[in-house]
Amino acid sequence: MVLTVGAAFGTLIGAIVKAIVPESNVKTVLFKDISFGLNRFNLDLVFFKMGLSFHIVFNIFTVFFVFLMIYLLIKH
């Protein structure tokens, strides 16, 4: 749970900082979002239709905050 909170908070901080920093080559390298997951899966029965998709997006801040949360968890 702590790692999930760290990843969510890191991704949020990364998105905010990415919006503030002016366009440059450094921004392109440091703030590139990496996304992986499953594309949309559709289940279509006659009486029931359902779509499901799952993606995880992370950036350098996500990795930093996950390691920070691991450190804080081990320290306490």
N, C-alpha and C positions, 0 to 999 in steps of 0.2 A: 504494500500500500504506500509506503514511504517513497519507493522508487517511482511509482506511478505519479504521485504528487510532484516529485522532483522533475520528472519528464514533462508533465503538463505545464508546470510553472516555467521551466526552461524554454519550452517552445513558445509560450506566451511572451516572455521577456525578449526572446529572439525576434519575434514578429514585430514587437513594438520598436526595438532598436533598429530593425531593418527599415521600418517606415520613416524613422528620423534621420538616418545616415544618408548623405547625398550620394548620388550615383557615381561609382568609380569601379575600377578593376578589383580593388580590395573588397568592396561590397559584394561583387559578384562571386568571389571565391569564399569569403567568410560566411556569408549569409545565404548560401545556397541550401534550399530545402531538399531533403532526400525523402522520397515517399515510396513505400512499398506496401503491398497488400493484395487483396483479392478484388478483381473487377466485379461488376454487378452480376449477380446470379439471380435469374428469374425462375420462379416456380409458378407454373400456370396450369391450374386445374380448372375444370369447368366452373366450379362454384367458389373457388378461392384463388387469388393471385397474390404473390408475395415477391418482393425484390430485396436482395441483401447485398451489401458491399462493405468491405472492411479495409481501411488504409491507415497506416501509421506514418506520420510526418515528423521528422526531427531535423535539427540543425546543430551547429556547434554549441549553442547555449544549452540545448537539451542534454548533450553529452556532459557538459560541464556541471550542470545542476544534478544530474544523476550521480556523478562521482562525488559531488559535494554532499549529497544526501547519504551516500554510502559511508563517507568519512564521518559525518555527524552521527550516524547510527552506530558505527563501531566505537566511536569516542565515548558515547554515553552508554 
